[in-house]
Amino acid sequence: MKRILFCSSIFNLLLLLIVSTAQLDAQNRKERDSLGITEISYFDVDWLDSDGKEYLDRIERFDERGELIEEIDYYKDGKIKLHIQYVYDGKLLMKEIYFDNKGDLDKTYTYEYDAEGLKISKKYFDKKNRIYKEKRYRYKK
């Protein structure tokens, strides 16, 4: 019985954390949009290896509607780990463009939507713009 109560308590705590995080993200976006913020830089502080030295971890850039249009993740040495650009048609995400750490095209994902705005496919292209995979979505109402 104690084990069931403990598991139930853990589940409730996780559920509360998930709901709180979703609300926090929505609140942050609303505040960011109202303040006109177009870029956020995230810095990590490494207390074990570098005695509290701050280093750039990520940059996120947003368009005038508040949509994420670019994110760049960095290694501790300042080199680029991951670079993605996002292309929209209105509010619909149409393309994700991935670059390697040298700034060259690595891969691209494109999205297609139906008349209701539901995603119907995601296509995967390599650096030479050759399709190598497609994911299709079907919905039941």
N, C-alpha and C positions, 0 to 999 in steps of 0.2 A: 504494500500500500504506500509506504514511504517513497519507494522508487517511482511509482506512478505519479505521486504528487510532485516529486522533484522534476520528472520529465515534463509534466504539465507546466510547472513554473518556468522551466527553461524555455519551453515552446512559447509561452506568453511573453516572456522577456524578448525573445527573438522577434516575435510578431510586432511588439511595441517598437523595437529598434528599426525594423523595416518601414513601418508606417511613419515614424518620426523622421527617418532619412528622406523618404519621398516628400514629406511636407517641407523639410528643410531645403531640398533641391528646388522645389517650386517657389518657395519664399525667396531663395537666393536669386533665381532667374527673374522674378518679379522686381526685386530690389535692383538687380543689375540693369534691367531694362529701363526702370524709372530713372536711374542715375545716368543712363547713356554710356555705360561702360562697354568698351569694344574689345578689351583685351584683359585677360587675367594671367598673371605669372605666379606659379607655385614654386616655393623654395623649400627644400628639406634642410634640416640641420642634423649633421652626423656627429653625435657625441662620442661614439666609440672610436672611430678611426681618425677623426680630424679635430677633436677638441672643440666641437661646437661651430665649426665652419659651415656657413650657409652656402648651398649650391642650388642652381636652377634645376628644377625637376621637370616642369611642364609649362608650356604657354598655350593658352586657348584664345582664339580670336573669333569675334562675332560680327555678323552683319547688322544693318540698321534695324532689322526686325528681331534681333536677339538670337538668331539661329547660329549655331556653331558652324564656322566655315573653315577652320583650320586648327589642328592641334599638333604640337611638337613635343615629344618627350626626349629628355636628355640623360646621358650617363653622368656620373659624378665629375668626370673630366671635362664636361662641356660639349662633348661630341653628341651628335643627334643619334638617338636610339630608334625613334619612330616619328614619321612625318606624314600626316593625312590631311588632304583638302576635301571639303564637302561642297557639292554643287546642288542647288535647289531650283525647282520650278515652282514658284510660289512657296508654299509650306512643305511641298513634297521633296524629299531627298532623292535626287536623280542619279548621283554619282559619288563614289568615294575614290579618291586618287591617292595611292600610297607611293612614297618615295623612299629609296634606300638611303643609307647614311652619307652617300656622296651627292644626294640631290637628284639622282636619276630616277626615272619612272621605274617602279617595281611591279605594281599590279593595279588593276582598276576593277571596281565593282559598279555595275549599273543596275538601276531599278526601273521596273515598269509597274504601272498602276491601272486599275480599271476605272470606269466612269465615276464610281463612288469614292475614289481615292484609296481603295484597298490595294496593298502591294500584291502583285500577281507573279512577279518573277525577279530574281536576282541573278545577274550574269557575272561570271568571273573571267577576267582577261589577264593574260600575262604581260610582261614588259614589252612584248612585240605586238600587243593588241590582238592576240589570238585567244579566242574563247576556249576555256578548258573545263568549265563546269557551269551548270545552270540549276538554280533551285526554283521550283514553282510552288505557289501557294494556292490552296483551295479553301473556301470558306463555306460553312453550313449555317443557315439561319433558321 
